[in-house]
Amino acid sequence: MTSQAGTASTINSEDWSCVFDDAMEVLVVEDDEADAFLIRKALRRNPHIARISHAHDGLEALDWLDKKLINPDVAIIDLHMPKKNGHSLLIELRCRPEWDFPTIVLTSSKAREDATRSRLRGANYFMTKPDTVDELDSMLTHAMRGM
């Protein structure tokens, strides 16, 4: 994913008004700092997002959830991470009924097997990381509207 300077478009409140009535919390589980930065940048365009929490891997995300440090309305999860990958994290999330929030897999993988495995493990959406923040913004808007 790369950022394009000077081409950023903003999402106005009307674009997001049909998605959520209240401010929401998003959990981003991503080990790559550059990708995490761009994901947060795209999410900050949404005026209805109150908090973005960034865990570097599945173990950190589970630790925060167990300790009730976060209460996400949606999670955006990478697949290929150290310690606990995205597939394992999805399984853990679905085994705990108190963690009933939608999940979006956002990965560099284009493999059909990864998409299938993610959906079988409970992912609501599977998306391949785009090249620009604008594309990412558009993809996340579409996914969140569908939830």
C-alpha positions as CSV (number, residue, x, y, z in Angstrom):
1,M,0.0,0.0,0.0
2,T,1.3,3.4,-0.9
3,S,0.1,6.9,-0.1
4,Q,-0.5,9.4,-2.9
5,A,0.2,12.9,-1.8
6,G,-2.3,15.5,-3.0
7,T,-5.0,13.1,-4.1
8,A,-6.7,12.5,-0.8
9,S,-10.5,12.8,-0.8
10,T,-12.5,13.3,2.3
11,I,-15.6,11.4,3.2
12,N,-18.4,13.6,4.4
13,S,-20.7,12.7,7.2
14,E,-23.6,11.7,4.9
15,D,-21.4,9.0,3.3
16,W,-21.2,7.2,6.7
17,S,-24.5,8.2,8.3
18,C,-26.1,4.9,7.2
19,V,-23.3,2.8,8.7
20,F,-23.4,3.4,12.4
21,D,-25.6,5.6,14.7
22,D,-22.9,6.0,17.3
23,A,-19.2,6.6,17.4
24,M,-17.4,3.3,16.9
25,E,-14.2,1.7,18.0
26,V,-12.0,-0.2,15.4
27,L,-9.4,-2.7,16.2
28,V,-6.6,-2.9,13.6
29,V,-4.4,-6.1,13.9
30,E,-1.4,-5.5,11.7
31,D,2.3,-6.2,12.1
32,D,3.5,-3.9,9.4
33,E,3.9,-0.4,10.7
34,A,3.6,1.3,7.3
35,D,0.4,-0.6,6.4
36,A,-1.0,0.1,9.9
37,F,-0.3,3.8,9.4
38,L,-2.2,3.9,6.1
39,I,-5.1,1.9,7.5
40,R,-5.4,4.4,10.4
41,K,-5.1,7.3,7.9
42,A,-8.0,5.9,5.9
43,L,-10.1,5.2,9.0
44,R,-9.6,8.7,10.4
45,R,-11.5,10.1,7.4
46,N,-14.7,8.6,8.9
47,P,-16.1,11.1,11.4
48,H,-18.1,8.2,13.1
49,I,-14.9,6.4,14.3
50,A,-14.1,7.5,17.8
51,R,-11.2,5.2,18.6
52,I,-8.7,3.1,16.6
53,S,-6.6,0.6,18.5
54,H,-3.6,-1.0,16.8
55,A,-2.4,-4.4,17.9
56,H,0.8,-5.8,16.3
57,D,-0.3,-9.4,16.2
58,G,-3.1,-11.8,17.3
59,L,-1.7,-12.4,20.7
60,E,-1.7,-8.7,21.6
61,A,-5.2,-8.3,20.3
62,L,-6.5,-11.3,22.4
63,D,-4.7,-10.0,25.5
64,W,-6.4,-6.6,25.1
65,L,-9.8,-8.2,24.6
66,D,-9.3,-10.6,27.6
67,K,-8.4,-7.6,29.8
68,K,-11.3,-5.6,28.4
69,L,-8.9,-2.8,27.4
70,I,-10.8,-2.5,24.1
71,N,-14.4,-3.1,23.1
72,P,-14.3,-3.0,19.3
73,D,-17.3,-2.6,17.0
74,V,-15.3,-4.1,14.1
75,A,-11.8,-5.6,13.6
76,I,-9.5,-5.3,10.6
77,I,-7.1,-8.2,10.6
78,D,-4.0,-9.0,8.6
79,L,-3.3,-12.7,7.9
80,H,0.4,-13.1,8.0
81,M,1.7,-11.9,11.4
82,P,4.2,-13.3,14.0
83,K,3.1,-15.1,17.2
84,K,-0.6,-15.6,16.2
85,N,-1.6,-15.2,12.6
86,G,-5.0,-13.9,11.3
87,H,-6.5,-17.3,10.7
88,S,-5.8,-18.4,14.3
89,L,-7.1,-15.1,15.6
90,L,-10.4,-15.5,13.6
91,I,-10.9,-18.9,15.2
92,E,-10.3,-17.6,18.7
93,L,-12.7,-14.7,18.1
94,R,-15.5,-17.0,16.9
95,C,-15.0,-19.3,19.9
96,R,-15.9,-16.5,22.3
97,P,-19.5,-15.3,22.1
98,E,-18.8,-12.1,24.0
99,W,-16.6,-11.0,21.1
100,D,-19.4,-10.8,18.6
101,F,-18.2,-8.1,16.3
102,P,-17.6,-8.1,12.5
103,T,-14.2,-8.9,11.1
104,I,-12.5,-7.6,7.9
105,V,-9.5,-9.5,6.7
106,L,-7.2,-7.0,5.0
107,T,-4.1,-8.8,3.6
108,S,-1.5,-8.6,0.8
109,S,-2.4,-12.2,-0.1
110,K,-4.3,-12.8,-3.3
111,A,-4.6,-16.5,-2.8
112,R,-8.1,-18.0,-3.1
113,E,-7.2,-20.4,-0.3
114,D,-6.7,-17.5,2.1
115,A,-10.0,-16.0,1.2
116,T,-11.8,-19.3,1.6
117,R,-10.1,-20.1,4.9
118,S,-10.9,-16.6,6.2
119,R,-14.6,-16.9,5.4
120,L,-14.7,-20.4,6.9
121,R,-13.2,-19.0,10.1
122,G,-15.9,-16.3,10.4
123,A,-14.5,-13.3,8.5
124,N,-17.3,-11.0,7.2
125,Y,-15.1,-9.6,4.4
126,F,-11.8,-10.5,2.7
127,M,-9.9,-7.8,0.9
128,T,-6.5,-7.6,-0.7
129,K,-4.6,-4.5,0.3
130,P,-4.8,-1.8,-2.4
131,D,-2.1,0.5,-3.7
132,T,-3.4,3.8,-2.4
133,V,-5.1,5.2,0.7
134,D,-8.0,6.4,-1.5
135,E,-8.6,2.9,-2.7
136,L,-8.4,1.6,0.9
137,D,-10.8,4.2,2.1
138,S,-13.3,3.2,-0.6
139,M,-12.9,-0.5,0.2
140,L,-13.4,0.0,3.9
141,T,-16.4,2.3,3.3
142,H,-18.0,-0.4,1.1
143,A,-17.3,-3.2,3.6
144,M,-18.6,-1.3,6.6
145,R,-21.8,-0.3,4.8
146,G,-22.4,-4.0,4.2
147,M,-22.2,-5.0,7.8
